[in-house]
Amino acid sequence: MTTAQLCRIFVRNEAEVHPFHPEVFYRPALREFGSRLLAVPGLLTTAVRRFINNPYDQSLLEALTILAQAAPAGLFDNEGLHEYLQRAFTMLGRTNDFRQLKRSLYIVAADVESTDAVCFGAPGFDHVPISRAIQASMSSPGLYVPVNIDGRYYVDGTLRKGLHASVAFEDGADLVFAVNPQVPIDASTAVRAGTMKPGELTRSGMPNLLSQMFRTMVYSRMQSGIAQYARDYPEKDILLFEPTRDDAKLFFSNVFSFQSRRMVCEHAYQMTRRDLLARADELEPKLAKYGIKLRRDRLEDEQRTISTSLYGEMLPLYVAKGRKKQAQRGKLVSGLENVTQLFSRAE
């Protein structure tokens, strides 16, 4: 799939072959709920029996804590993701088999019971369908039910560590690009930057608070991981790309709203271009070793958007309006500064 095809699926909502719908990711784990409910009578009987046999050892409430086992292992079942990708990878000449790929692909997940990291696509694990491996790698603990593969249960690889660059290094890579969108918001910095209001994170409810905690875990592991790789692989290079910590627009985005998804993707595209341009002096010598050049002319092109770069289209109306408002605010601020200077001179 080309970048333009992916953009049509996820950003432009124009996919007929691969329609993108929220239920792919948010299918309630009904089977898990049902099995847990069926276990409640047995757990309740066990709790009462324990209390009767040892009434002085624990209270009834303490005995009833065994009912915590009736809580589901996850809220959602991402089997829909596997089905979606399986369809996409088995049509139009594509493959869902690691062994048939022209280039190496490794997808990391964590074994729940051993906590070991498992590299799907490597020898011994390359028989697993690619779609199933992605399903396991995206199974965030608590949010999704662990994925059963060959009798073992797997979840998101961040259970083990935030960045598995060593997988690429050990396979011969000299340069690794790491993309981490899971950056926690720095609320105080975001408030000062004007991208969010004071107390907005706390008021936004449990999902965003849990997201902040998960992002913090990933972010801290990512930072320590990169420092460790620099020590373990001094002759190799790793370049990390991630949002700034004051970017509330990305943090609070709703990817299942078409309009929001389109806006956020454009915002992320522009922020990435700005980041590349700001780091150009640092990146260019590192990339030059591998025959890679930065196109500064494209990074400096103010008219460049996802649509213009992928399809050669004119500047989207919502982007043009946003830039016009920004320019007007800039003129207003400049005008106020000029008035302030005049008053200062008059005094």
VEXDREN-2710 file (C-alpha; in Angstrom, 1 decimal):
% VEXDREN-2710
k/r/px/py/pz
1/MET/0.0/0.0/0.0
2/THR/1.3/3.4/-0.9
3/THR/1.1/6.4/1.5
4/ALA/-1.6/7.9/-0.7
5/GLN/-3.7/4.8/-0.4
6/LEU/-3.3/4.8/3.4
7/CYS/-4.3/8.4/3.5
8/ARG/-7.4/7.7/1.5
9/ILE/-8.4/5.0/3.9
10/PHE/-7.8/6.7/7.2
11/VAL/-7.7/10.5/6.5
12/ARG/-10.0/11.0/3.5
13/ASN/-12.6/8.3/4.3
14/GLU/-12.6/7.3/0.6
15/ALA/-11.9/3.6/1.0
16/GLU/-14.4/1.2/-0.6
17/VAL/-12.1/-1.9/-0.5
18/HIS/-10.9/-1.2/3.1
19/PRO/-13.6/0.8/4.9
20/PHE/-12.4/2.1/8.3
21/HIS/-15.0/2.0/11.1
22/PRO/-14.7/2.5/14.9
23/GLU/-16.2/-0.9/15.7
24/VAL/-13.0/-2.4/14.3
25/PHE/-11.3/-1.3/17.5
26/TYR/-14.2/-1.0/20.0
27/ARG/-16.0/-4.3/19.9
28/PRO/-17.0/-5.2/23.5
29/ALA/-15.5/-8.5/24.7
30/LEU/-18.9/-10.1/25.2
31/ARG/-17.5/-13.7/25.3
32/GLU/-15.1/-12.6/28.1
33/PHE/-17.9/-10.8/30.0
34/GLY/-20.1/-13.9/29.7
35/SER/-17.4/-16.4/30.9
36/ARG/-16.6/-14.1/33.9
37/LEU/-20.3/-13.8/34.8
38/LEU/-20.7/-17.6/34.7
39/ALA/-17.8/-17.9/37.2
40/VAL/-19.5/-15.6/39.8
41/PRO/-21.7/-18.3/41.5
42/GLY/-18.7/-20.6/42.0
43/LEU/-16.5/-17.7/43.3
44/LEU/-19.3/-16.6/45.7
45/THR/-19.7/-20.2/47.0
46/THR/-15.9/-20.4/47.6
47/ALA/-15.9/-17.0/49.4
48/VAL/-18.7/-18.0/51.8
49/ARG/-17.1/-21.5/52.4
50/ARG/-13.8/-19.8/53.3
51/PHE/-15.6/-17.4/55.8
52/ILE/-17.5/-20.2/57.4
53/ASN/-14.4/-22.4/57.8
54/ASN/-12.3/-19.6/59.2
55/PRO/-14.6/-16.9/60.7
56/TYR/-11.9/-15.5/62.9
57/ASP/-9.2/-15.5/60.2
58/GLN/-10.9/-13.0/57.9
59/SER/-14.1/-11.0/57.7
60/LEU/-16.9/-11.8/55.1
61/LEU/-15.8/-8.7/53.1
62/GLU/-12.2/-10.0/53.0
63/ALA/-13.4/-13.4/51.9
64/LEU/-15.5/-11.7/49.1
65/THR/-12.4/-10.2/47.6
66/ILE/-12.1/-13.4/45.6
67/LEU/-14.9/-11.9/43.4
68/ALA/-12.2/-9.7/41.9
69/GLN/-11.5/-12.7/39.7
70/ALA/-14.8/-12.1/37.9
71/ALA/-13.5/-8.8/36.5
72/PRO/-12.8/-9.2/32.7
73/ALA/-9.2/-9.4/31.4
74/GLY/-10.1/-6.6/29.0
75/LEU/-13.0/-4.3/28.0
76/PHE/-12.7/-4.9/24.3
77/ASP/-12.0/-7.7/21.9
78/ASN/-9.7/-6.6/19.0
79/GLU/-10.5/-9.7/17.0
80/GLY/-12.1/-7.2/14.6
81/LEU/-8.7/-5.7/13.9
82/HIS/-7.3/-9.1/13.0
83/GLU/-10.2/-9.7/10.6
84/TYR/-9.8/-6.2/9.0
85/LEU/-6.1/-6.7/8.4
86/GLN/-6.5/-10.3/7.3
87/ARG/-8.8/-9.1/4.5
88/ALA/-6.5/-6.3/3.6
89/PHE/-3.4/-8.5/3.5
90/THR/-4.9/-11.4/1.4
91/MET/-6.2/-9.5/-1.6
92/LEU/-4.7/-7.6/-4.6
93/GLY/-1.5/-9.7/-4.6
94/ARG/-0.6/-9.0/-0.9
95/THR/0.3/-11.6/1.7
96/ASN/-0.5/-12.2/5.3
97/ASP/2.6/-14.5/5.7
98/PHE/5.9/-13.3/7.1
99/ARG/7.7/-15.9/5.1
100/GLN/6.5/-14.6/1.8
101/LEU/7.6/-11.0/2.3
102/LYS/10.5/-9.6/0.3
103/ARG/11.9/-7.7/3.3
104/SER/12.1/-8.5/7.0
105/LEU/9.2/-7.5/9.2
106/TYR/9.3/-8.0/13.0
107/ILE/6.3/-7.3/15.3
108/VAL/7.0/-7.4/19.0
109/ALA/4.5/-8.5/21.7
110/ALA/4.9/-9.6/25.3
111/ASP/4.0/-13.1/26.7
112/VAL/1.6/-12.4/29.6
113/GLU/2.7/-15.4/31.7
114/SER/6.4/-15.2/31.2
115/THR/6.6/-11.4/30.5
116/ASP/9.2/-12.3/27.8
117/ALA/9.2/-10.2/24.6
118/VAL/8.4/-12.3/21.5
119/CYS/9.4/-11.2/18.0
120/PHE/6.8/-12.4/15.5
121/GLY/8.4/-12.7/12.0
122/ALA/11.6/-14.2/13.5
123/PRO/12.4/-17.9/13.1
124/GLY/10.1/-20.0/15.2
125/PHE/7.4/-17.3/15.2
126/ASP/7.2/-16.5/11.4
127/HIS/4.3/-19.0/10.9
128/VAL/1.9/-16.7/12.8
129/PRO/-0.2/-14.6/10.4
130/ILE/0.9/-11.0/10.2
131/SER/-2.6/-9.8/11.1
132/ARG/-2.7/-11.9/14.2
133/ALA/0.8/-10.7/15.3
134/ILE/-0.4/-7.0/14.9
135/GLN/-3.5/-7.8/16.9
136/ALA/-1.3/-9.2/19.8
137/SER/1.1/-6.3/19.6
138/MET/-1.8/-3.7/19.9
139/SER/-3.5/-5.5/22.8
140/SER/-3.0/-2.9/25.5
141/PRO/-3.4/-4.5/29.0
142/GLY/-6.8/-3.8/30.6
143/LEU/-8.2/-2.3/27.4
144/TYR/-8.1/-5.4/25.2
145/VAL/-8.3/-9.1/26.0
146/PRO/-4.9/-10.8/25.7
147/VAL/-4.6/-12.6/22.3
148/ASN/-4.3/-16.4/22.2
149/ILE/-1.6/-17.6/19.8
150/ASP/-0.5/-21.3/19.9
151/GLY/-1.8/-21.6/23.5
152/ARG/0.1/-18.6/24.8
153/TYR/-1.4/-15.2/25.6
154/TYR/0.1/-12.0/24.3
155/VAL/-0.3/-8.2/24.9
156/ASP/1.3/-5.0/23.7
157/GLY/5.1/-5.2/23.7
158/THR/5.4/-2.1/25.8
159/LEU/4.8/-4.4/28.8
160/ARG/8.4/-5.3/28.4
161/LYS/10.0/-2.1/27.2
162/GLY/9.1/1.0/25.2
163/LEU/11.4/0.6/22.2
164/HIS/12.7/-2.7/20.7
165/ALA/15.3/-1.1/18.4
166/SER/17.7/-4.0/19.3
167/VAL/15.6/-6.2/17.1
168/ALA/16.5/-4.1/14.0
169/PHE/20.1/-3.6/15.1
170/GLU/20.7/-7.4/15.7
171/ASP/19.3/-8.0/12.2
172/GLY/21.9/-5.7/10.6
173/ALA/20.3/-2.3/10.6
174/ASP/22.7/0.6/11.1
175/LEU/20.1/3.4/11.2
176/VAL/16.8/3.1/13.0
177/PHE/13.9/5.6/12.8
178/ALA/11.8/5.5/16.0
179/VAL/8.3/7.0/15.9
180/ASN/6.6/7.5/19.3
181/PRO/3.2/9.2/19.2
182/GLN/2.5/8.2/22.8
183/VAL/3.8/11.3/24.6
184/PRO/2.3/12.5/27.8
185/ILE/0.9/16.0/27.9
186/ASP/2.7/18.5/30.1
187/ALA/-0.4/20.4/31.2
188/SER/1.3/23.4/32.6
189/THR/3.4/23.9/29.5
190/ALA/0.3/23.3/27.3
191/VAL/-1.6/25.9/29.3
192/ARG/1.2/28.5/28.8
193/ALA/1.3/27.6/25.1
194/GLY/-2.5/28.2/24.9
195/THR/-3.3/24.7/23.6
196/MET/-5.5/23.7/26.6
197/LYS/-7.2/25.2/29.6
198/PRO/-6.1/24.9/33.3
199/GLY/-7.5/21.7/34.8
200/GLU/-8.8/20.3/31.5
201/LEU/-6.9/17.0/31.8
202/THR/-8.3/16.2/35.3
203/ARG/-11.8/17.2/34.2
204/SER/-11.7/15.1/31.0
205/GLY/-12.4/11.8/32.9
206/MET/-10.8/8.4/33.4
207/PRO/-10.0/7.5/29.7
208/ASN/-7.7/10.5/29.3
209/LEU/-6.1/10.1/32.8
210/LEU/-5.4/6.4/32.0
211/SER/-4.0/7.6/28.6
212/GLN/-1.7/10.0/30.5
213/MET/-0.4/7.2/32.7
214/PHE/0.2/4.8/29.8
215/ARG/1.9/7.5/27.8
216/THR/4.1/8.4/30.8
217/MET/5.2/4.8/31.1
218/VAL/6.0/4.5/27.4
219/TYR/7.7/7.9/27.3
220/SER/10.0/7.2/30.3
221/ARG/10.9/3.8/28.9
222/MET/11.6/5.3/25.5
223/GLN/14.0/7.8/27.0
224/SER/15.9/5.3/29.0
225/GLY/15.9/2.8/26.2
226/ILE/17.5/5.3/23.7
227/ALA/20.2/6.1/26.2
228/GLN/21.0/2.4/26.7
229/TYR/21.1/1.8/22.9
230/ALA/23.7/4.6/22.6
231/ARG/25.9/2.7/25.1
232/ASP/25.2/-0.8/23.7
233/TYR/25.4/0.1/20.0
234/PRO/27.8/3.1/19.8
235/GLU/28.5/2.5/16.1
236/LYS/24.8/2.6/15.1
237/ASP/22.3/5.5/15.0
238/ILE/18.8/5.9/16.2
239/LEU/16.6/8.9/15.5
240/LEU/13.5/9.5/17.5
241/PHE/10.5/11.4/16.3
242/GLU/7.6/12.3/18.7
243/PRO/5.2/15.2/19.4
244/THR/6.1/18.0/21.7
245/ARG/4.7/17.7/25.2
246/ASP/2.6/20.9/24.9
247/ASP/0.6/19.5/21.9
248/ALA/-2.9/19.1/23.4
249/LYS/-4.5/18.9/19.9
250/LEU/-2.9/15.5/19.4
251/PHE/-3.4/14.3/23.0
252/PHE/-7.2/15.0/23.0
253/SER/-7.8/14.0/19.4
254/ASN/-10.7/11.7/18.5
255/VAL/-9.4/9.5/15.6
256/PHE/-12.9/8.1/15.0
257/SER/-14.4/11.4/14.0
258/PHE/-13.7/11.9/10.3
259/GLN/-13.4/15.7/10.6
260/SER/-11.2/15.5/13.7
261/ARG/-9.0/12.7/12.1
262/ARG/-8.4/14.8/9.0
263/MET/-7.5/17.9/11.1
264/VAL/-5.2/16.0/13.4
265/CYS/-3.4/14.2/10.6
266/GLU/-2.8/17.6/8.9
267/HIS/-1.6/19.1/12.2
268/ALA/0.8/16.1/12.8
269/TYR/2.1/16.4/9.3
270/GLN/2.9/20.1/9.8
271/MET/4.4/19.6/13.2
272/THR/6.7/16.8/11.8
273/ARG/7.8/19.1/9.0
274/ARG/8.5/21.8/11.5
275/ASP/10.5/19.4/13.7
276/LEU/12.6/18.2/10.8
277/LEU/13.4/21.7/9.8
278/ALA/14.3/22.8/13.4
279/ARG/16.6/19.7/13.7
280/ALA/18.0/19.9/10.2
281/ASP/21.5/21.0/11.3
282/GLU/21.6/18.0/13.7
283/LEU/20.0/15.4/11.4
284/GLU/21.8/16.2/8.1
285/PRO/25.3/15.0/9.0
286/LYS/23.8/11.8/10.6
287/LEU/21.7/11.0/7.6
288/ALA/24.5/11.9/5.1
289/LYS/26.4/8.8/6.3
290/TYR/23.6/6.7/4.8
291/GLY/23.1/8.6/1.6
292/ILE/19.9/10.3/2.9
293/LYS/19.2/14.0/2.3
294/LEU/16.7/16.4/3.8
295/ARG/14.6/18.3/1.3
296/ARG/14.7/21.7/2.9
297/ASP/12.8/23.3/0.1
298/ARG/9.8/21.1/0.9
299/LEU/10.2/21.6/4.6
300/GLU/10.2/25.4/4.1
301/ASP/7.2/25.3/1.7
302/GLU/4.3/27.0/3.6
303/GLN/1.7/25.8/1.1
304/ARG/2.6/22.1/1.5
305/THR/-0.1/19.9/3.0
306/ILE/-0.9/16.2/3.0
307/SER/-3.3/16.7/0.1
308/THR/-0.9/18.8/-2.0
309/SER/2.1/16.5/-1.3
310/LEU/0.3/13.2/-2.0
311/TYR/-2.2/14.2/-4.7
312/GLY/-1.1/17.6/-6.1
313/GLU/-4.3/19.1/-5.0
314/MET/-4.9/22.8/-4.1
315/LEU/-4.7/23.9/-0.5
316/PRO/-7.7/22.5/1.4
317/LEU/-10.2/25.1/2.4
318/TYR/-10.0/24.4/6.2
319/VAL/-6.2/24.7/6.1
320/ALA/-6.5/28.0/4.2
321/LYS/-9.0/29.4/6.7
322/GLY/-6.9/28.3/9.7
323/ARG/-3.8/30.0/8.3
324/LYS/-5.9/33.2/7.5
325/LYS/-7.1/33.3/11.1
326/GLN/-3.5/32.8/12.3
327/ALA/-2.3/35.6/10.1
328/GLN/-5.0/37.9/11.3
329/ARG/-4.1/37.1/15.0
330/GLY/-0.5/37.9/14.1
331/LYS/-1.5/41.2/12.6
332/LEU/-3.6/42.1/15.7
333/VAL/-0.7/41.2/18.0
334/SER/1.7/43.3/15.9
335/GLY/-0.7/46.2/15.9
336/LEU/-1.1/46.1/19.7
337/GLU/2.6/46.0/20.1
338/ASN/3.0/49.1/17.8
339/VAL/0.3/50.9/19.9
340/THR/2.1/50.0/23.1
341/GLN/5.4/51.3/21.7
342/LEU/3.8/54.6/20.7
343/PHE/2.4/55.1/24.2
344/SER/5.8/54.3/25.7
345/ARG/7.4/56.9/23.5
346/ALA/4.7/59.4/24.4
347/GLU/5.5/58.9/28.1
END
